Amino acid sequence: TSIGDYAFSSCRGLTSVTIGNSVTSIGDYAFSGCSGLTSVTIPDSVTSIGDYAFSSCRGLTSVTMGNAVTSIGSSAFRNCSSLTTLYYNAQKVFNAFYSCSNLSTVRLGDNVTSIDTNAFERCWKLERIVIPKSVTEIESGAFSSCSNLTTVYYCGSETEWNEMYIGSNNDYLKNANIVFDYVVE
């Protein structure tokens, strides 16, 4: 039912993993340093992902998280430098994706209500993000260093966007082209 702390940490030869539907939690550093791991699908049964759980998985190119994830630890995907696409649906986006330098596309699901401080800091190649209207706050520096962010697809109206709290040091987000009333297919 759970993958414990450090369970597969630094297993560099690990290239794929299937997480069963009975698993509800992934511990701290569980897959940290698994540089050969290329993709991860986290099933709907998983509700929590620990601190640094997938950090420095430098071969990881895509992550899909189930709808049940409500808790994700600090730096869970930190330094996943090959990660290019992400679908994320937990309630709050923490600083889990710091320094994912090749992340270019992010789609946030309807469960997301806030984006934490430094959530996508140093994601230099981030170009596009889908933000649901359920998001009511974007904390300071959430998109600092995201100099390639050109398009934000916002699922709400311009009025709802203007009512959202957006903290300081998010100039790249504020200066991007915002597509309002976006409908996710």
N, C-alpha and C positions, 0 to 999 in steps of 0.2 A: 504493500500500500504506500510505501515511501521509498525514495532513493536517498540514502543517508549522506551526511556531510562527508566530503572528500571521496565518495564511493568510487568514482572513475577518474579522479584528478590526475592530470598529466599522463593519461593513456594516449600517447601521441599516435599510435597505430589504429585507434578506434576511428572508423570512417562513417559508420551509421549507427543509429540507435532507434529502436522502436519502444516507445513508452506505452505500456499497457493501460487499459481503461480502468484498472483497479488502483492505479497510482494516484494519490491525492496531493503529495508534496515532493519537492525536489530540494534537497538540503544545500547548505552553504558549500561552495567550491565543488559541488558534485561532479561536474564535468570540466572544471577549470583546467586550462592548458591542454585540452584535447585538440591539438592543432590539426589533426587529420579529419575531424568531424566536419561534414559539409552542409548538412541540413538537419533541422529539428522540427518535428511537429509535436506540439504539446497538446494532449487530448483534453476534452472538456472536463474530465474527472479531476485534473490537477487544479488545486486552488491556491497553492503558494509555491513560489520559487525563491530560494535562499540567496543570501549575499554572495556575489561573485560566482554564482552557479555555473555559468558558461563563459566566464571571463577568459580572455586570451585564447579563445578558440579561433585561431587566425584563418582556418580554412572554411569556416561557417559562412555560407552565402545566403541562406534564407531561414527565417524563423516564422512559424505560424503558431499562435497561441490560442487555445480554446477559450470559450466564453466564460468559464468558471474561475479563471485566475483573478483573484482579488488582492493578492499580496505578492509583490515582487521586490526582492531585496536590492540593496544598494549595489551598484556596479555589476548587476547580474550578467550583462553582456558587454562589459567594458573591454575595449581593445579587440573587438571582433572585427578586424580590419578588412575582411573580405565580404562582410555582410552587406548586401545590396538592397534587399527588400524585406519589409517587415509588416505583418498584420498583427495588431495589438488591440486587445479588448478589455484589459483589466481596468478597474475604476480609476486608478491614478497612474500616470506615467512618471516614475521616479527617475533618478539619474542613472538608470540601468544601461543606457546606450551611449554613455560618454565615450568619445574617441572611436566611434565606429566610422572610420575615415572614408569608407566607400559606400556607406548607406546613401542611396539616392531616392528611394521611394518608401513612404510610410503611409499606411492606412490605419487610422485609429477607429475602433468600433464604437457602437452606441453606448457601451457601458462606461466609457472614459468620461470623467467629469473635470479632471484637472491635469495639467502638465507641470511637473515639479521643476524647481530650480536646477539649471544645468542639464536637463533631461537629454538634450541632443547636442550639447556642447561638443565642439571639435568634430562634428559630423560635416566635414567640409564639402562633401559632394551631394549633400541633401538638396534635391531640386524640387520635389513635389511631396506634398503631404495632404491627406484627407483628414479634416477635423470635423467631427460630428457636432451638432448643435447642443449636445449634452455637456460639452466642455464650457465651464463657466469661468475658469481662471487659468492663466498661463503665467507661471512665476518668473521672476527675474532671471535672465540669462538662459532661459530654456533653449533658445535658438542662437546663442552667441556663437560666433565663428562659422555660422552656416551661410557663408558668402555666396553660395550657388543657389540658394533657395529663391526660385523664381515664381512658383505657382502654389497657392494655397487654395484647396477646394474645401469650401466651408458649406456644410449641409444646412445652415440656417440663413436667415435674412441678413441684410446689411445692418438693420437696426439691432438684431441680436448680437452681431459681431461687435458693434460699437458699445454695447452694454457689458461685454465680457471684460473682466479684469486682465490686463496684459501688463506685466511688470517691466521694469527697466531692462536695458541691455538686450532688447529683442528687435533691434532695428531691421535686421534682415527679414524677419517675419512681417513687420509693419510695412516694409517697402516692397514686398512681393505683390504680384498680381493676385488679387483675391477674387475667386469665382464664387459668388453667393448662390444659395439655393441649389447646391450641387446634389444630385441624386446618385447614390452608389448603386451600381448594377449588380 
